[in-house]
Amino acid sequence: MSALATLLSFDTALLVAGIVALYLGAEALVEGASRLAIGLGLRAAIVGVTIVAFATTTPELFVAVLSGLGYSADLGLGAIVGSNIANIGLVLGISALIQPMGVSTTTLRRHVPFMIAAAVALVALGMDGNLSAIDGGVLLLILVAFTGYLLYRARSATADALGADELDIEDEDEVSAQFKDVLYLGLGLLLLFIGSNWLIQGGKGLLEAYGFSTRFIGLTVLAFGTSLPELAASVISAVRGESEFSIGNVVGSNIYNVVAVLGILAIMVPVNVPASTISLDFPALLVFTFGVIALMLRNRNVSRLDGGILVVGYLVFFWLILP
């Protein structure tokens, strides 16, 4: 076997191992963080819209930050923009092909506006060719507003359902944090760190050997690898007929990817925005964002036909970014 073939097989193994580690790490982190938070006294409703929503974005966070610190910040930017496009085109599209999904008024009124705000803010801030620490601060302010709003709505919903007096009454088992949950949390973080490094090294090495650009690597391999937790969760939910979870998973992930992940990355290191990102990737992000909202508003659902349109749209985007 030639040296090049050996290198390619090693990079391929790293890439696959990284994707598997990211998936397992995200699952362990969600499980551990959720159970630990509830054990410490947080209600399940609040945990679901805050800790779980952010935990499913941790693969993107690890990949983006490690890319920015060890390779190039625009690799992290490409991973986030590509992940958001993949979440809509592939994750939501494939889920709708499996099972048509109804869209609740709550999602349209309370969560979709923040997804629009995140996409528009990213494009507006990045049009000058870079994302500075100030830009990162703006994105984090949107994150604070979104999280605060979710907490407010979750507490209100819980109070309506249980009565205000019951909010402070916790079962003894819930208050005690279990050692197993801490282990899950630690294992998840470790797997995410290792998997992110493997995914970046394997994907970068594999595609660079064939002459692909850093931007293409971020938009495809890294984006798809970090979207696997969302894809798995949404497909399983679609099979079970839990359409609201599939849609909420994509909407929430796209919000946190931009305002949390890119916000943190931009504060840590300056993020260069390539001209190709401004001319193609940003418009594609807006088209997918507003396009899926139009599909949701049309009949308050995402049909199999809509799912086919989203998947085809993603394939067209993939073809456009090919070198």
C-alpha positions as CSV (number, residue, x, y, z in Angstrom):
1,M,0.0,0.0,0.0
2,S,1.4,3.4,-1.0
3,A,2.1,6.1,1.6
4,L,-0.8,8.2,0.2
5,A,-3.2,5.3,0.4
6,T,-2.1,4.7,4.0
7,L,-2.6,8.3,4.9
8,L,-6.1,8.4,3.3
9,S,-7.2,5.2,5.1
10,F,-5.9,6.7,8.4
11,D,-7.8,10.0,7.8
12,T,-10.9,8.1,6.8
13,A,-10.7,6.1,10.0
14,L,-10.3,9.3,12.0
15,L,-13.2,10.9,10.3
16,V,-15.6,7.9,11.0
17,A,-14.3,7.6,14.6
18,G,-14.8,11.3,15.1
19,I,-18.4,11.2,13.9
20,V,-19.2,8.2,16.1
21,A,-17.6,9.9,19.1
22,L,-19.5,13.1,18.5
23,Y,-22.8,11.3,18.3
24,L,-22.1,9.2,21.5
25,G,-20.8,12.3,23.3
26,A,-23.9,14.4,22.5
27,E,-26.2,11.6,23.6
28,A,-24.3,11.1,26.9
29,L,-24.2,14.9,27.5
30,V,-27.9,15.3,26.9
31,E,-28.7,12.4,29.2
32,G,-26.3,13.4,32.0
33,A,-27.1,17.1,31.9
34,S,-30.8,16.6,31.8
35,R,-31.0,14.1,34.7
36,L,-28.5,16.1,36.8
37,A,-30.3,19.4,36.3
38,I,-33.7,17.8,37.3
39,G,-32.0,16.1,40.3
40,L,-30.7,19.6,41.4
41,G,-34.3,20.9,41.3
42,L,-34.9,22.3,37.8
43,R,-38.3,21.3,36.3
44,A,-38.2,19.1,33.2
45,A,-39.9,21.8,31.1
46,I,-37.1,24.3,31.8
47,V,-34.4,21.7,31.3
48,G,-35.9,20.7,27.9
49,V,-35.8,24.2,26.4
50,T,-32.5,25.3,27.8
51,I,-30.0,22.5,28.8
52,V,-31.1,19.9,26.3
53,A,-31.4,22.4,23.4
54,F,-27.9,23.8,24.1
55,A,-26.4,20.3,24.7
56,T,-27.4,19.2,21.2
57,T,-25.4,22.1,19.8
58,T,-22.2,21.2,21.7
59,P,-20.7,19.2,18.7
60,E,-20.9,22.4,16.6
61,L,-19.4,24.4,19.6
62,F,-16.5,22.0,20.1
63,V,-15.7,21.7,16.3
64,A,-16.0,25.5,15.8
65,V,-13.9,26.5,18.7
66,L,-11.2,23.9,18.2
67,S,-11.1,24.8,14.5
68,G,-10.7,28.4,15.3
69,L,-7.9,27.8,17.8
70,G,-6.0,25.1,16.0
71,Y,-6.7,25.6,12.4
72,S,-8.7,28.6,11.0
73,A,-11.7,30.4,12.3
74,D,-13.3,30.4,8.9
75,L,-13.3,26.6,9.1
76,G,-15.5,26.9,12.1
77,L,-17.7,29.5,10.4
78,G,-18.2,27.1,7.4
79,A,-19.1,24.3,9.8
80,I,-21.9,26.4,11.4
81,V,-23.3,27.8,8.2
82,G,-23.2,24.4,6.6
83,S,-24.7,22.7,9.7
84,N,-27.7,25.1,9.7
85,I,-28.3,24.5,6.0
86,A,-28.0,20.8,6.5
87,N,-30.4,20.9,9.5
88,I,-33.1,22.4,7.2
89,G,-32.3,20.7,3.9
90,L,-31.3,17.2,5.2
91,V,-32.6,16.8,8.7
92,L,-36.0,18.4,8.3
93,G,-36.3,17.2,4.7
94,I,-35.6,13.6,5.5
95,S,-37.8,13.7,8.5
96,A,-40.7,15.0,6.4
97,L,-40.2,12.3,3.8
98,I,-40.6,9.7,6.6
99,Q,-43.6,11.4,8.2
100,P,-45.4,14.6,7.3
101,M,-45.1,17.0,10.2
102,G,-47.6,19.5,11.6
103,V,-46.3,22.8,12.8
104,S,-47.7,24.3,15.9
105,T,-48.7,28.0,16.3
106,T,-46.4,28.1,19.4
107,T,-43.3,27.2,17.3
108,L,-44.2,29.7,14.6
109,R,-44.9,32.6,17.0
110,R,-42.3,32.0,19.8
111,H,-39.3,30.3,18.2
112,V,-39.2,30.9,14.5
113,P,-38.8,34.7,14.9
114,F,-35.5,34.0,16.8
115,M,-34.3,31.7,14.0
116,I,-34.9,34.5,11.6
117,A,-33.2,37.0,13.8
118,A,-30.1,34.7,14.2
119,A,-29.7,34.2,10.5
120,V,-30.3,37.8,9.5
121,A,-27.9,39.1,12.3
122,L,-25.2,36.7,11.2
123,V,-25.4,37.9,7.5
124,A,-25.6,41.5,8.5
125,L,-22.6,41.3,10.9
126,G,-20.5,39.3,8.4
127,M,-21.1,41.4,5.3
128,D,-18.0,43.5,6.1
129,G,-15.8,40.4,5.8
130,N,-15.2,39.5,9.4
131,L,-16.9,38.7,12.7
132,S,-15.2,40.7,15.5
133,A,-15.5,40.4,19.3
134,I,-18.1,43.1,19.2
135,D,-20.1,41.1,16.7
136,G,-19.8,38.1,18.9
137,G,-21.1,40.1,21.8
138,V,-24.2,41.1,19.7
139,L,-24.9,37.4,19.0
140,L,-24.5,36.5,22.6
141,L,-27.0,39.3,23.6
142,I,-29.5,37.6,21.3
143,L,-28.7,34.3,23.0
144,V,-29.4,35.9,26.4
145,A,-32.7,37.3,25.1
146,F,-33.7,33.9,23.6
147,T,-32.8,31.9,26.7
148,G,-34.5,34.4,29.0
149,Y,-37.7,34.2,26.9
150,L,-37.7,30.4,27.0
151,L,-37.2,30.3,30.7
152,Y,-40.0,32.8,31.2
153,R,-42.4,30.8,28.9
154,A,-41.4,27.5,30.6
155,R,-42.0,28.8,34.1
156,S,-45.3,30.3,33.0
157,A,-46.4,27.0,31.5
158,T,-45.3,25.0,34.5
159,A,-47.1,27.4,36.9
160,D,-50.3,27.1,34.8
161,A,-50.1,23.3,34.8
162,L,-49.0,22.7,38.4
163,G,-50.0,25.8,40.4
164,A,-47.6,28.3,41.7
165,D,-47.3,26.7,45.1
166,E,-46.0,23.4,43.6
167,L,-43.0,24.9,41.9
168,D,-40.9,24.9,45.0
169,I,-41.8,21.4,46.1
170,E,-39.3,18.9,44.9
171,D,-39.2,15.1,45.4
172,E,-36.3,14.0,47.6
173,D,-35.0,11.9,44.7
174,E,-34.9,14.8,42.4
175,V,-32.9,17.0,44.7
176,S,-30.0,14.5,45.1
177,A,-27.6,14.6,42.1
178,Q,-26.6,11.1,41.2
179,F,-23.0,10.1,40.6
180,K,-23.9,8.3,37.4
181,D,-25.3,11.5,35.9
182,V,-22.0,13.3,36.6
183,L,-20.2,10.4,34.9
184,Y,-22.4,10.7,31.9
185,L,-21.8,14.4,31.8
186,G,-18.0,14.0,32.0
187,L,-18.0,11.2,29.5
188,G,-20.1,13.2,27.1
189,L,-17.7,16.2,27.3
190,L,-14.6,13.9,26.8
191,L,-16.1,12.2,23.8
192,L,-17.1,15.5,22.3
193,F,-13.6,16.9,22.7
194,I,-11.9,13.7,21.2
195,G,-14.5,13.4,18.5
196,S,-14.2,17.0,17.4
197,N,-10.4,16.7,17.1
198,W,-10.7,13.4,15.1
199,L,-13.4,14.8,12.9
200,I,-11.4,18.0,12.1
201,Q,-8.1,16.1,11.5
202,G,-9.6,13.3,9.5
203,G,-12.0,15.4,7.4
204,K,-9.4,18.1,6.7
205,G,-6.6,15.6,5.9
206,L,-8.9,13.5,3.6
207,L,-10.3,16.3,1.6
208,E,-7.1,18.3,1.4
209,A,-5.4,15.3,-0.1
210,Y,-7.9,15.6,-3.0
211,G,-7.4,19.4,-3.2
212,F,-10.6,20.6,-1.6
213,S,-10.7,24.0,0.1
214,T,-11.0,24.8,3.8
215,R,-14.4,26.4,3.2
216,F,-15.7,23.2,1.4
217,I,-14.5,21.0,4.3
218,G,-16.3,23.1,6.8
219,L,-19.5,23.3,4.8
220,T,-19.7,19.6,4.1
221,V,-17.8,17.1,6.2
222,L,-17.7,19.1,9.5
223,A,-21.3,20.4,9.0
224,F,-22.7,16.9,8.3
225,G,-20.7,15.3,11.2
226,T,-22.0,17.8,13.7
227,S,-25.6,17.6,12.4
228,L,-25.7,13.8,13.0
229,P,-27.2,14.1,16.6
230,E,-30.0,16.4,15.2
231,L,-30.6,14.0,12.2
232,A,-30.8,10.9,14.5
233,A,-33.1,12.6,17.0
234,S,-35.4,14.1,14.3
235,V,-35.6,10.9,12.3
236,I,-36.5,8.8,15.4
237,S,-39.1,11.4,16.3
238,A,-40.6,11.4,12.8
239,V,-40.9,7.6,12.9
240,R,-42.7,7.9,16.3
241,G,-45.0,10.6,14.9
242,E,-43.5,13.3,17.3
243,S,-43.4,15.9,14.6
244,E,-43.2,18.9,17.0
245,F,-40.0,17.6,18.5
246,S,-38.4,17.2,15.0
247,I,-39.2,20.8,14.0
248,G,-38.3,22.2,17.4
249,N,-35.0,20.4,17.3
250,V,-34.0,22.0,14.0
251,V,-35.3,25.5,14.9
252,G,-33.6,25.4,18.3
253,S,-30.3,24.0,16.9
254,N,-30.1,26.7,14.2
255,I,-30.6,29.4,16.8
256,Y,-28.0,28.2,19.2
257,N,-25.5,27.4,16.4
258,V,-25.4,31.0,15.4
259,V,-25.9,33.0,18.6
260,A,-24.1,30.7,21.0
261,V,-21.4,28.9,18.9
262,L,-20.4,31.8,16.6
263,G,-20.9,34.3,19.4
264,I,-18.3,32.5,21.5
265,L,-16.0,31.8,18.6
266,A,-16.0,35.5,17.5
267,I,-15.1,36.6,21.0
268,M,-12.3,34.1,21.3
269,V,-10.7,34.8,17.9
270,P,-11.4,37.1,14.9
271,V,-13.4,35.2,12.3
272,N,-12.6,36.0,8.7
273,V,-15.6,35.8,6.3
274,P,-14.5,34.8,2.8
275,A,-16.0,36.5,-0.2
276,S,-17.4,33.1,-1.4
277,T,-19.3,32.9,1.9
278,I,-20.8,36.3,1.5
279,S,-21.7,35.7,-2.2
280,L,-23.1,32.1,-1.9
281,D,-23.2,30.6,1.6
282,F,-25.0,33.5,3.3
283,P,-27.7,33.9,0.6
284,A,-28.2,30.1,0.7
285,L,-28.6,30.3,4.5
286,L,-31.3,33.0,4.1
287,V,-33.0,31.1,1.3
288,F,-33.2,27.9,3.3
289,T,-34.4,29.8,6.4
290,F,-37.1,31.8,4.8
291,G,-38.0,29.0,2.4
292,V,-38.7,26.5,5.2
293,I,-40.7,29.1,7.0
294,A,-42.8,29.7,3.9
295,L,-43.4,25.9,3.7
296,M,-44.5,25.9,7.3
297,L,-46.9,28.8,6.9
298,R,-48.5,27.5,3.8
299,N,-50.5,24.7,5.4
300,R,-49.1,24.7,8.9
301,N,-47.2,21.5,8.1
302,V,-44.2,20.2,6.3
303,S,-45.4,17.6,3.8
304,R,-43.5,14.8,2.0
305,L,-43.5,17.0,-1.1
306,D,-41.9,19.8,1.0
307,G,-39.4,17.3,2.4
308,G,-38.4,16.4,-1.2
309,I,-38.0,20.1,-2.1
310,L,-35.8,20.6,1.0
311,V,-33.6,17.6,0.2
312,V,-33.3,18.5,-3.5
313,G,-32.5,22.1,-2.5
314,Y,-29.6,20.8,-0.3
315,L,-28.3,18.7,-3.1
316,V,-28.3,21.8,-5.4
317,F,-26.4,23.8,-2.7
318,F,-23.9,20.9,-2.5
319,W,-23.4,21.0,-6.2
320,L,-22.9,24.8,-6.2
321,I,-20.1,24.6,-3.6
322,L,-18.2,21.9,-5.4
323,P,-14.7,23.2,-6.5
